[in-house]
Amino acid sequence: MLAKSTFATLVVGIILGVIGWGGFNWSLELTNTEEFCISCHEMEANVYQELQETVHWSNRTGVRATCPDCHVPKEWTHKIVRKIKASNELWHKMMGTIDTPEKFEEYRLTMAVSEWERMKKTDSRECRNCHNFGSMNLEKQEERSAERHDPHVWEVQDGLEPSKTCIDCHKGVAHSLPAGWEEAVAKHPMLAVEESEEE
């Protein structure tokens, strides 16, 4: 009798565990959609509109990057860490930190620097999901871009780590740059790099 109840408890526990784990992962993936990201009017009315004016929205290849492609890691462990850190955004949502266009613009530099720091710390991990120096065909790039990418393509071909990461040069690639960004980057110990001019 005891063996049957132990077995039944174990089976129920496994079933509940599978349902719980599945529900957790389903919820996690639900928060990794563009629809979820722009469900906040702060994002839909501001940065989402800016994204639609960039090459990441419409381009010759038809490949579109969505909010989670750039702002949420694909690997599960990194994704969970990012989600935990992003819970801070719920606090700011409740406090109304950026609930008007004026507040959003006032806080834009702080948000941008925070995101640039995150990308610098992770070696532009989310950019590298799609972009890779080793796969670049410099002959198909505009001359200015090819010149800037050339040393890093050679570093990778020589088996070295690139001396710069994507966010070092591509800070304004998907969203408008905030007022005062150049001075903020120049003074920031992690973000300051030579030739930080955007492409």
Salt bridges, closest charged atoms under 4 A:
GLU29 OE2 - LYS79 NZ 2.80
GLU42 OE1 - HIS41 ND1 3.63
GLU42 OE1 - LYS93 NZ 2.97
GLU50 OE2 - ARG108 NH2 2.51
GLU50 OE1 - HIS175 ND1 3.77
ASP69 OD1 - LYS74 NZ 3.39
GLU89 OE2 - ARG82 NH2 3.77
ASP99 OD1 - LYS103 NZ 3.04
GLU105 OE2 - ARG108 NH2 2.82
GLU115 OE2 - HIS71 ND1 2.68
GLU115 OE1 - ARG82 NH2 3.76
GLU115 OE2 - ARG118 NH2 2.53
GLU117 OE2 - HIS188 NE2 2.45
ASP123 OD1 - ARG128 NH2 3.18
GLU126 OE1 - ARG118 NH1 2.94
GLU126 OE2 - ARG125 NE 2.91
GLU155 OE1 - HIS152 ND1 3.11
ASP168 OD1 - LYS120 NZ 2.65
GLU183 OE2 - LYS187 NZ 2.87
GLU197 OE2 - ARG144 NH2 2.83
GLU197 OE1 - ARG148 NH2 3.68
GLU199 OE2 - HIS170 NE2 3.74
